[in-house]
Amino acid sequence: MKKKLLFLVSSMEGGGAERVAAMLCNHWSKCDYDVTLMATYSKRGTCKHVLDDDVKLVFLADIVNSRTDSMYMKIIRTFRLRKYIKDARPEYIVSFLTNVNIGAIISSLGLNIPVFASERTYPPFNNWPILYNILRRLFYPRATCIIMQTQDGMNWLENAISSATGSIIENPVIHPLPIPNKRASNNLTNRKILLSVARLSKEKNIDMIIKAFNALKNKHHDWDLVILGEGSERKKLESLIDKNHLHDRVHLVGRTSDPDFWYNQASVFIMYSKFEGFPNALVEAMSYGLPVISSRCKTGPEDILTNHENGLLVELISNPAKLQDAIEFMITNPKHALKMGEAAKVVREHYTIQKISNKWFMAFERSTK
């Protein structure tokens, strides 16, 4: 009989954490697990990621019959989530992101169901309200295991919440990525594409990428910048594009269910984040053999990249000069760029879904001993 597994995320409308959730759920559904993926704190929404038919998708907003996101409704959702867990009786609960982790732990208290709560960014750099930091310190020790993605993250957990049990599990990379029924398209024929895939939020530094490209646009007329993702910074980025008359050269595509299409279209990938947990999009781009540029941020890039061997590492500074130099190098040294892209493909072996899933399975097994 299949073991029941409940996977909790905030939403399925986009983002690297949600894509990893979809990857793991799809794989685990083929490994004798009865998998339910629940979006807990979204206002219903849609699923932007490809899910196998065997994965049951549930929206907690439908169960509570509400699309509001007030504090009162958060409390109601927590109670309804607890009832769902009691009725479903999963063998394991996996949760992604701090707010969902806290909800998962609280909702399952006393039910004797192992909870594996995963942090998806480097916590010291998170901009969560103080309340979440307090709740994290209170409830993380009650989880079966806190999953961190890097050694830096694990060091934080050991120092900040020493009574919590932790383990390091990186993200998997699947190549090629799942292809949706309706494929993406673009009208950028005969254009070379610089690609960035990120949530449009301050920590992703998308404005710096646009500024660096703006400084090079007149020198490299056949290149465009494509940005996949959505977020709170969209209006500011649109204003920056307007100010610099970049409508024909910088394209804010928004969320996509077909990143495979864009990775295949691109010539160079750029990530200039202030911080990461484990940089999913960076590793995905590398798996497609793209020459990549990344900031030297915590955490992940320096564990994955060796400068000038399988990508370029760029210092984080307050202006786009260093990033501009890296883009210029990639464009003007195509042979070296291609060589780095070929070397980058090694991530396909380092982070296979089988290897990463086995780490999760080992954690599950330890919880039952």
N, C-alpha and C positions, 0 to 999 in steps of 0.2 A: 504494500500500500504506500502511495506517495506521501512524503512528509509535507505538511503545509508550511508555507513561508509567507509572511506578510512583509512587504517592502513599502516603507513610508517615505514619501517625498513631499515637498511643498506644493509643487505643480508639475505639469508635464508640457509646459508651453515653450520650452527652450532652455538652453544653458548646459554647461558641461556636466554638472552633477546629474542632471536628469538624463542626459545621453548615456552616462555610465550606468545609471539605474536601469535604463532600458536594455543595455547590453547584458548586464548581469541577469536580469529577469528572463530575457530570451534564452540565455545559455542554461540557467538553472531549471527552466521549464523542460529542458531536454535531459536533465540529469536526475530524474525521479523526484522532482519537487513540484508540488501543486502551488503555483505562485500567484499571489494577488498583489498588484501594484496599486497603492492608494495615494492619490493626491489629497493632502490633508488640509492645507490652509489656503488653497487658491479659491477664487470666486467661481469655481467650476472650470470654465475655460475649455481648452482643447488639448489634444496630445499631438505634439509636433515631432515625436520620435516614432520610429517604426517598431511596433510590438508584434510578436508572434501571436497567432490565434489562441494558443494555449495559455497566454498570460491574461489573467482577468484584471481589467482596469476599472477601478472604483473611485468616485469622487465623493469625499466626505461631505462636500457642500450639498450633494443630492440627498444624502442620508438625513442631514439636518434641515433640508429644504430651505436653505438660506444662502444668499450670495454676499451678505454683508461681512465685514471683517472687523467688527467692534470687539472690545475687550470682553464684553458680555458673551458675544458669539464665540470667541475663542474658548471661553470656559465651557459653553454648551458643547462645542465640538470635542473638547477633551473628554467630557462625560460620554458622548455618543461613540467616540473612538474606543473608550474602555468597554462599552457594551458590545461593540463590534468584535473586539478582541476576545471577550468572554464567550461570545456565541461561536466565533470561528475556531477558537482554540488552536492557533498555529503553533508548530513546534519551535519556530524561531521568528523573531522580529528584527528586521534591519531598517535603520533609519538614516537619512542623509540630511545634513545641515543642522545648525545649532538649535533653532527654534523647534524643528520637527523632532530632534533628539530629545529635547526636554519634554515635549508632549508625549512622545512614545514611552519614556521612562515613567512619567507620572501616571499615564493611562494604564500601565501594566503592573503597577505596584501591587504586590501581594498575590499575583496570579501565577507565579512560578513559571513564567515563560522567559527564556533567555532573550535579552535585548542587546543588539550590537549597534551602537550609535556611532556614526562616522562624521568627523569634522572634515569639511571640504576645503577650507583655506587655513592659513597660518593664524591661529587665534589671536596672538598679540596685536595683529594689524587689523583685526575685525572692527567694524564700526557698530557693533551691536549695542543697544541700550544697556545701562548699568544693571537693570533688572535681570536681563538674560545672563550676564556674567555671574551674578549672584546665584541664580537658579542652576546654572551650569556647575558651579562649585558645590551646591547642595545635592544635586541629583546625579551627577556623573558617577560618583562612587556606587550608586545603586544599580548601574547598568552592568550587564555581564562583562562587556568589553567595550572600550572606547577605541575605535579604529582611527588611527592617524595615517597619513599618506607618506610622510617623510621622517627621517631621523630628527630633523629640527622640530617637527611637530611632536614627536614622541618625547623629546627633551623638555618641551614646554609642559606637556601633560604630567611628566614625572615631577617637575618643579612646582607647577601651579596647583595641581590636584593630585597629590601624591597617593591618596587613598584609592584612586581609581585604577582599575586594571586596563592596560592598554596593549595594543599590538599594531604593527606597521603593515598595511596592505596598500600597495600602489593601485593605480587604475589600469584596467586592461586597454589594449588597443586592438581593434578589429580592422583588418584590411582585406578587401574593401569594406567600407561602411555599408550598412543596409540601405537598399535603394527603394524609395517609395513607389507606389503605383503611378503617381503623377510626378514626372521628373521636372527639375528646375530648368530654366533657360535664361539666356541673356542675349543682348544685342551688341555685345562688345567684340564683334568679329574683327580679326586682324589687330587686336590690342593685346599687349602683354599686361598681366595682372599681378599687382602686389596685393596679397590677401591678408586680412586680419579677421579672426573669428573670436569674438569676445562679447560679453555683456557690456552694454553702453553705460558704464558706471565709472566713477572717478578713479578707482584704483586701477582700471585697465589702461589709463593714459591714452585713450584714442585721440584726444586733441593733439598730443605730441606727434603721433604718427601722421596726422593730417598736416601739421605744420612742417614736419620734415619733408613730406611729399611735396608740399607747396613750394618749398625752396628749390626743388629739383624739377618741377613740372615743365619748365620752359626748355630745359636741357635735354629732357627725354620725352619727346612728344608722343611716342608710341606706347607709353605706359599709363595705366590707370590704377587707382586704388579702390579696392572693393572691401567693404566691411560688413560682415555678417553678425547679426546680434541685435538685441533690443534692450532698452533700459532708460533710466531717468535722465541721462545726459543727452538724449537725442536732440532736443531743441537747441541746446548749446552747441552741439556739433553742427546742426543745420545752419545756425547763425555763423559759425566759423567758415563753413563752406560758402555761404552767401557772401560774406565779407571778402573772401579771396577769389570769388568768381570761379569756383571749382565744380559747378554743377555737372559739367561734361566730363570731369576727370575723377571725381570722388563719388562713390555710389554706396549709400547706406541701404543695403538690401533688406535688412531686418532679419527676423527669424526665418530659418529654412528647415525643412524636413529632409533636404537633400544635400548635405555638406559634401558628399562624394563628388557631386557634379563640380562644385567650386574648387575642391582640391585638385581635381584633374585639369581645370581651366587655368589655374594659377601658375606663375613662374617663380615667385618668391613669397614666403610667409613671414609675417611680422607679429611679434608679441612684445609689448613694452610695458608690462604691468608693474605696478608698485609692489605687489605681493601676489602670491599664488598659494594654492594648497598643493596640488599636483597638476601641472599645466596640460589638461586634456588636449586642447586644440593644438598645442605645440607638438605633442607626441603623434597626434593624428596626421598633422602635416608632414612630419618626418617619415611616417609610415608610407606616405605617398611619394617619397623621394624628393620632396620640395627642399630647396635651400632655405634655411630658417635663420631669422634674426630674433634674438631674445634679450631682454634686459637681464642683468645680474641681480635678480630679486630673490627674496625668500618667498617660497621654498620651491625647489624642484629643478629649475633650469641648469644650475651648476652640477647637479647630480646626473643630468641627462646629456648635457652638451660639453664637448671639449672644443675650445675656441679654435676656429679655422680648420678643424678636422671634420666635424659633422654639423657645423653651424657657426654663427657668430654670436658672441656674448658682448653686450653693450652696457657700459656703466649708466646707471640712473642719475641724470643731472636735471637741473631746472630749465634747460632749454634743449631744443631738438638737435643740436650740433652733432653729438656723437651718433645718434640714430641716423641722421642725414648722411654721415660718412659711411655708415654700414650699408645703407641702401645703395649709395653710389658705388660702393665696392662690389656689391652683388650684381648690379646692372652692368658695370664696365669690366667685370672679370667673369664672363659666363662659363668658361671652362672650369675655373676653380669652384664656382657656384654649383655646377653640375656634379663635380667630384664630391663636394660636401653633401649634396642631396643623395647621392648614391650611398655614402657612408651612413647617412641618417636612417636608412631603411633597417638597420640592425634592431631598431626598437620593435619591429614586428616579432622578433624572437624573444626579446627581453620581457615584453609585457603581453604575452599571449593570454587570451581569455582562459585557457586551460590552466596556465600557471597561476594567474591571479585568483581564479575560482578555487583552486586547490588550497590556497591560503585561507580563503573564507571557510571552506569545508573543514579544514583543520581547526579553525577557531570554533566552529559549530560543535565539532566532536569533543573538544576540550570542555565545553560547557555542560556536557552530559556525563562527564566522568566524576 
